[in-house]
Amino acid sequence: MRTPDQIPDLMADVVREHPLAHLELDPLPSGVCFLWVKLGRRNFVLEYSPTQGTGVSENFDDTPPFIGHDEAFDSLGEAARHFKSLLADAARTEADHLPKALVLREESLPYGKKQ
């Protein structure tokens, strides 16, 4: 199945609003998509299912796996708005724990090669 357009749009919003966030997208053949975002010390997940709605959670070091989501939404748009509000809160509270600079490389060297 195809990833809904709202997922890449959400990712673009997150990158624009929180350039130091780490994002991972895991789309499954069933159409279920997991979007993981780490911002500072905080870790969030949005799980979209084409048949069961969308779940949003903040995961902690002691969060057991497979316990369900903190919030459930019938609408992906509502879930995305809630997800972005959690990230905005994290950006405010994690300001001291975010990297101070971002370094980009023009090219990467093949494995095992040194400059």
N, C-alpha and C positions, 0 to 999 in steps of 0.2 A: 504494500500500500504506500501511498504517497504521504509525505509529511505535510500537514496543513501549513498554508502560507503564514499563518499567525506565529508559528514557531520561529522561522527565520527572522520575521519582523521583531519578535520579542528579543531574540539574540542581538539583533542590530541595535535595539534600544538599550540593552544592557551594556554592550560594548561602548556605545556613545556616552551613556550616563556614568559608567563605572569602568574606565579603561584599564584599571588594574585588577579587575575581576578575572578569575580563571573559569572558563566555560568548557563544558563537555556535552556533546549531544550524542545520544545513543538511540537511533531509530531502529525499531525491530520490524521484521517482515510482517507482523500482524497489524502494523499501523500504530502500535504503542510507541511513544517517544518519551525518553527521559532527558531532561535538561538539568544538568548539575552546574551550580554556580558556587564558587568559593570566593568570599570577599573578606580579606583579613583572616580572622580566626573563625569566621562563621561560614556554615555550609548549608546550602539550600538545594531542594530538588522540586521540579515540576514534572509530574507524570501525566501525559495525555493518553487517553484511550478513546478510540473512535466509538466504542460501544458502552463505556462505563463512566465517561466524564473525565474530569481532571482533578488531580490531587496536588496539593502544595504542602511542603514540610520544611522545617528547619531541623537539620540533623546535628546531634551533639556526639561527643566521643562515647558517651554511654547509651546512645539510642540503640535499642535492639533492632536487628533487621526484621523486615516484613511485619511491622506492627500496624501498618496503615498510615494514612496521612493526617496531618494536623487539621487541614481544611479540605473539603471536597466541593467541587463546582460542576454544575451542568454545562456552563458556558466556558469555553477556552478564553474568551475575552475577559470575563470576570476573574478567572484564575490568573491570567497574565497581569492584570492590574494589581491584584493582591500580592503576587510574586514581586512585582516592581516596588511595591510599598515596603515589603520586607527588606529588599536590597537597599532602598533609600535609608531605612533605619540602620542597617548594618554599616552603611557608608558613614553615617554620623557617629556611631558608637565605636567603629573600628578605625577611625582616622589615624590613631597612633600606631596601628599595627599593619598598615599598608606600606608597600615599598615606596621609597621616596623618588625612585627613578626607574624608567623602563628603557632597556637597551635592546636595540634591534641590530641584527647582523645582516649584511648584504647577501652573503652566501654562507653555506655551511660546508665544512670539509667532509669528505667521505670518511666513514668509520676507520679509525686506526691511523689516519694521516695527521701529521702535525705541521704547523706553520713554520 
